[in-house]
Amino acid sequence: MPGSAGAPGSASPSDQQQAGLQAAAPTAEAVALVLSGLTAAAALEGTAGIQAGDWVAVTAAAGGTGHFAVQLALLAGCSVVAVVGGAHKVAAIRQLGDRLLTRPGQQLVVVDYTCQGMLTALVDVQPGGIQAVPDAIDYMLRGQHIGKVVVDLRSGRGS
């Protein structure tokens, strides 16, 4: 039987409102979560083209976009070097990773940059190079190469 909007199974906005099904406008927090998740996905899957077995470094890994990047990279079968600042953030990312490490050989290494320099830590963890660094702006601007840079502000596009 067609709904008020005309197609079978459809409902007009007034039908939805009468049934109490009208969705509330999203909160700023909900919008921020969606944008952070989409940003992480676009950087890792679109621009960097990560693949299972890659090493991915995520700076600000306990932040809004960073924690999504850690999760998406682990779910894609990558090993991750998560860079954070502070012991409480190290613990939070390790707890997050414990649930998502599923493939043999997959690793999550959490680096506290307040105790160890990030570039040194990345080279120590993976001397062969990191395949993707979704937030490498500081290193890029200083001309240091630590892997594929996803954002290149000098050219206006990813590289």
C-alpha positions as CSV (number, residue, x, y, z in Angstrom):
1,M,0.0,0.0,0.0
2,P,1.5,3.3,-1.0
3,G,2.3,5.8,1.7
4,S,1.3,9.5,1.7
5,A,4.3,10.4,-0.4
6,G,3.1,8.1,-3.2
7,A,5.6,5.2,-3.4
8,P,5.1,1.9,-1.6
9,G,6.7,2.1,1.9
10,S,7.2,5.8,1.7
11,A,6.1,8.4,4.2
12,S,5.7,12.1,3.8
13,P,7.4,14.5,6.2
14,S,4.0,15.1,7.9
15,D,3.5,11.3,8.3
16,Q,6.9,11.1,9.9
17,Q,6.3,14.0,12.2
18,Q,2.9,12.5,13.3
19,A,4.5,9.2,14.1
20,G,7.3,10.8,16.1
21,L,9.9,9.7,13.6
22,Q,11.2,13.2,12.7
23,A,15.0,13.3,13.3
24,A,16.3,16.1,15.4
25,A,18.9,18.4,13.8
26,P,22.3,17.0,14.4
27,T,24.4,18.6,17.2
28,A,27.7,20.3,16.6
29,E,29.4,17.4,18.2
30,A,27.8,14.8,15.9
31,V,28.7,16.9,12.9
32,A,32.3,17.1,14.1
33,L,32.5,13.4,14.5
34,V,31.2,12.8,11.0
35,L,33.7,15.3,9.5
36,S,36.6,13.9,11.5
37,G,35.8,10.3,10.4
38,L,35.4,11.4,6.7
39,T,38.7,13.3,6.9
40,A,40.5,10.3,8.2
41,A,39.0,8.0,5.7
42,A,39.7,10.3,2.8
43,A,43.3,10.8,3.8
44,L,44.0,7.1,4.4
45,E,41.9,5.4,1.8
46,G,41.6,8.0,-0.9
47,T,44.8,10.0,-1.0
48,A,47.3,7.6,0.6
49,G,45.7,4.5,-0.8
50,I,46.7,2.4,2.2
51,Q,46.7,-1.4,1.9
52,A,46.9,-4.3,4.4
53,G,50.5,-4.7,5.6
54,D,51.4,-1.0,5.2
55,W,52.8,1.0,8.1
56,V,50.9,4.2,8.8
57,A,52.0,6.9,11.2
58,V,49.2,9.0,12.8
59,T,50.2,12.2,14.5
60,A,47.7,13.6,17.1
61,A,46.5,10.0,17.3
62,A,44.3,10.7,20.4
63,G,42.6,13.7,18.7
64,G,39.4,14.0,16.8
65,T,40.6,12.9,13.4
66,G,43.6,11.0,14.7
67,H,41.6,8.4,16.6
68,F,39.5,7.7,13.6
69,A,42.7,7.3,11.5
70,V,44.2,4.8,13.9
71,Q,41.0,2.8,13.9
72,L,40.6,2.8,10.1
73,A,44.2,1.9,9.5
74,L,44.0,-1.0,11.9
75,L,40.7,-2.2,10.4
76,A,42.4,-2.0,7.0
77,G,45.1,-4.4,8.2
78,C,47.9,-1.8,8.5
79,S,50.4,-1.5,11.3
80,V,50.2,1.8,13.0
81,V,52.6,4.1,14.8
82,A,50.3,6.4,16.9
83,V,52.0,9.6,18.1
84,V,50.4,11.2,21.1
85,G,51.5,13.6,23.9
86,G,51.1,12.3,27.5
87,A,50.7,9.0,29.4
88,H,46.9,9.2,29.5
89,K,46.7,9.4,25.7
90,V,49.2,6.5,25.4
91,A,46.9,4.4,27.5
92,A,43.8,5.4,25.6
93,I,45.2,4.5,22.2
94,R,46.6,1.2,23.5
95,Q,43.2,0.3,24.8
96,L,41.6,1.3,21.5
97,G,44.2,-0.8,19.6
98,D,43.8,-3.9,21.7
99,R,40.3,-4.4,20.3
100,L,41.3,-3.8,16.7
101,L,44.5,-5.8,16.2
102,T,43.3,-8.8,14.3
103,R,45.8,-9.8,11.7
104,P,49.0,-11.8,12.2
105,G,52.0,-9.5,12.3
106,Q,49.9,-6.4,12.6
107,Q,51.3,-3.9,15.2
108,L,50.3,-0.8,17.1
109,V,53.2,1.2,18.4
110,V,52.3,4.2,20.6
111,V,54.9,7.0,20.8
112,D,54.7,9.7,23.5
113,Y,56.4,12.6,21.8
114,T,56.9,14.3,25.2
115,C,59.4,11.5,26.0
116,Q,60.9,10.7,22.6
117,G,61.2,12.7,19.4
118,M,58.7,11.7,16.8
119,L,61.0,11.4,13.8
120,T,63.5,9.3,15.7
121,A,60.7,7.1,17.0
122,L,59.3,6.5,13.5
123,V,62.7,5.6,12.1
124,D,63.4,3.3,15.1
125,V,60.1,1.5,14.7
126,Q,60.1,1.1,10.9
127,P,63.6,1.7,9.4
128,G,62.2,0.8,5.9
129,G,59.9,3.7,5.9
130,I,56.3,4.5,6.7
131,Q,53.8,4.2,3.7
132,A,51.4,7.0,4.9
133,V,51.6,9.9,7.3
134,P,48.2,11.6,7.3
135,D,49.4,14.5,9.3
136,A,53.0,15.4,8.4
137,I,52.7,19.1,7.9
138,D,55.5,20.1,10.3
139,Y,57.9,17.6,8.9
140,M,56.9,18.4,5.3
141,L,57.5,22.1,5.9
142,R,60.9,21.4,7.3
143,G,61.7,19.2,4.3
144,Q,62.1,15.9,6.2
145,H,61.0,12.8,4.4
146,I,59.5,10.0,6.6
147,G,57.1,8.4,4.1
148,K,54.3,9.3,1.7
149,V,52.9,12.7,2.7
150,V,49.2,12.9,2.3
151,V,48.8,16.7,2.5
152,D,51.2,18.9,0.5
153,L,50.4,22.6,1.2
154,R,53.0,23.8,-1.2
155,S,51.3,22.2,-4.3
156,G,47.7,22.4,-3.1
157,R,47.1,18.7,-3.4
158,G,48.2,15.4,-1.9
159,S,51.3,13.7,-3.1
